């Protein structure tokens, strides 16, 4: 008689999987890990196993190698370090430490694919100085780098299938594309050139791809001095935003790398198909081409009254009013589901974490896996659909567009469906709350588990929140930092977690606790306190966060004493702050 399998979430399922492994030793280890590595019995037992110490400033970016043997980190100390997180006691975990050449906080760093386990590991990084740099860890002198951005660069992403292509996103509203086969640096120096611009969110509004308008663009001639960067950093956190739309976070679809998802400062998630981006001369087309999907929760959209909406862009559309009025939240993190489901995890400052499935609300068709019809035509009925199809064929005639591949239909209009229709709330699969995301600009949310069974987020109270993805309920809390947790990077295949924050170390978590986390009474008080602090417009629990004159709450950058010394050193002898 065949034994009945226990419920997957019960403790018995964990033991059952191990017993079946004993009875059938030929069961693939990957199949066993798929059953137990994401089990609640392990996740609830995560505890701090060791600290990797070597940085002298906040650690703002952490990445595992694909084989899970090493970690890359970047810090406010402008150094990049490769670690062996499993180094035996008595042996230093630091494998390599280099000066990156950045002059301000490193915000993002990634291994160049296929180089991390070779004799010459390489990385790309970006920082608050606006620079994007390529680093060969075997070289003793920092590379010149790319100074093409004219504002803070928040994120770099690499093509997982190529050792040459990578992208950077900046607060100047551009996404740049680089090819290391062409060059590892740019000769533009402080000119902030547009040679590498792939996407310009502000084309037609004085953006970088409009040379004729650059004289009127207040960002075009700014120097990238450290004092300028720091002024920009503090002014943006104080609620003073330039008129353009910036990009604060970005990720690449692991299944179809032609799709880039951007987190923009107008609270809108935009997905672009790199194959369909136009190089034409029309500014409106350049701004909108390649955009196949956008998302913004309805309660975050702030449109001007009809009588005040003058359509100043002259393109017949009403853009989200980030540059006109309203307090916007800014996305601090945007991640594609690594299991290639097509889902996106979006974390907003002063808000919640949203699990979004692009196209889920498109006529009731769930397209989470294949992303088919990710662009909604907004039509109903067969006749209208056939009309739109004929228009599409006519619009694509003579253009160098790839054929329809069953994965994403080409865009049929200049703009994706209007953000004002409220239809995108149906694309929200789950909402996760209880944490606090306000003080830092790079606070991550991420998936955890072999099948992305869980969602993680750092919090301003120094904790790591772990939610069950299917229910949205908190599974456990971990105390990850004395002040703020920013980075959470799961091991590629084992139930191990690397985290970092305001502390100057990288913490490694293993499921080795004797008992699972069970402080449910404390959870209620913690979540209530975080929610009160996030809603308040006055001084928060720690005495930080007084209102600005315009009634908006500032974003606070928590800095360690050594970073304060670096700040004063950078300003010394330069123009006034």
Number of C-alpha atoms within 10 A of each C-alpha: 3 4 5 6 10 14 10 15 14 12 14 13 18 22 13 16 18 14 12 12 16 11 9 10 10 8 12 10 10 11 11 15 17 15 19 24 22 22 22 21 20 20 25 20 20 24 22 19 14 15 17 18 15 16 21 17 24 27 30 30 29 25 24 23 20 17 11 16 16 21 25 21 26 29 28 28 22 23 21 27 22 24 23 18 22 12 14 9 7 6 9 14 21 17 13 14 17 18 15 27 19 24 20 26 23 31 26 27 29 26 27 25 21 15 15 22 15 8 9 11 18 21 20 24 27 30 29 26 27 31 30 34 24 25 26 18 21 12 11 11 13 16 16 18 24 24 22 24 31 26 29 28 30 28 27 26 23 24 17 19 11 12 17 17 17 20 23 30 31 28 25 25 25 29 25 21 18 22 15 13 9 9 13 18 19 19 14 14 16 17 16 24 20 18 14 18 18 20 26 25 23 23 22 20 22 20 26 28 26 19 14 11 15 16 12 13 17 11 19 21 14 15 16 23 17 20 22 18 22 20 13 19 18 15 15 15 19 17 19 14 17 16 13 21 26 28 29 26 32 28 23 22 22 19 17 14 15 14 20 22 22 25 28 25 23 25 24 22 23 19 23 21 20 16 13 18 18 19 13 10 10 12 20 19 18 23 22 21 24 25 25 26 21 23 25 22 18 14 8 16 19 17 18 16 8 9 6 8 12 13 12 11 12 10 13 9 13 18 19 21 19 23 16 13 11 15 19 21 18 23 30 25 27 26 23 24 20 19 15 15 19 21 24 25 24 23 29 23 23 20 21 16 26 21 24 25 25 28 27 23 18 19 13 10 12 18 20 19 15 16 21 17 22 26 22 18 18 13 13 9 7 9 10 13 14 12 11 17 14 13 14 16 12 12 13 16 10 8 10 10 13 10 9 9 9 10 14 16 17 22 23 20 17 17 18 21 18 16 19 15 9 14 19 23 16 16 23 21 18 15 17 23 18 23 28 28 32 27 23 23 24 26 27 30 28 26 25 30 25 23 17 17 15 24 24 25 26 30 29 23 22 21 22 25 24 26 23 18 21 12 12 17 16 20 21 21 22 18 17 28 24 13 18 27 30 34 27 27 22 23 24 19 18 17 21 22 21 23 27 28 30 26 24 22 22 28 22 23 21 18 20 15 15 9 12 18 17 13 10 13 8 10 16 11 12 18 16 13 17 21 17 14 20 19 12 15 16 16 13 16 13 8 8 14 21 17 16 14 8 9 12 18 23 21 23 16 14 16 17 15 10 13 18 12 11 16 16 12 13 16 16 12 8 12 9 9 11
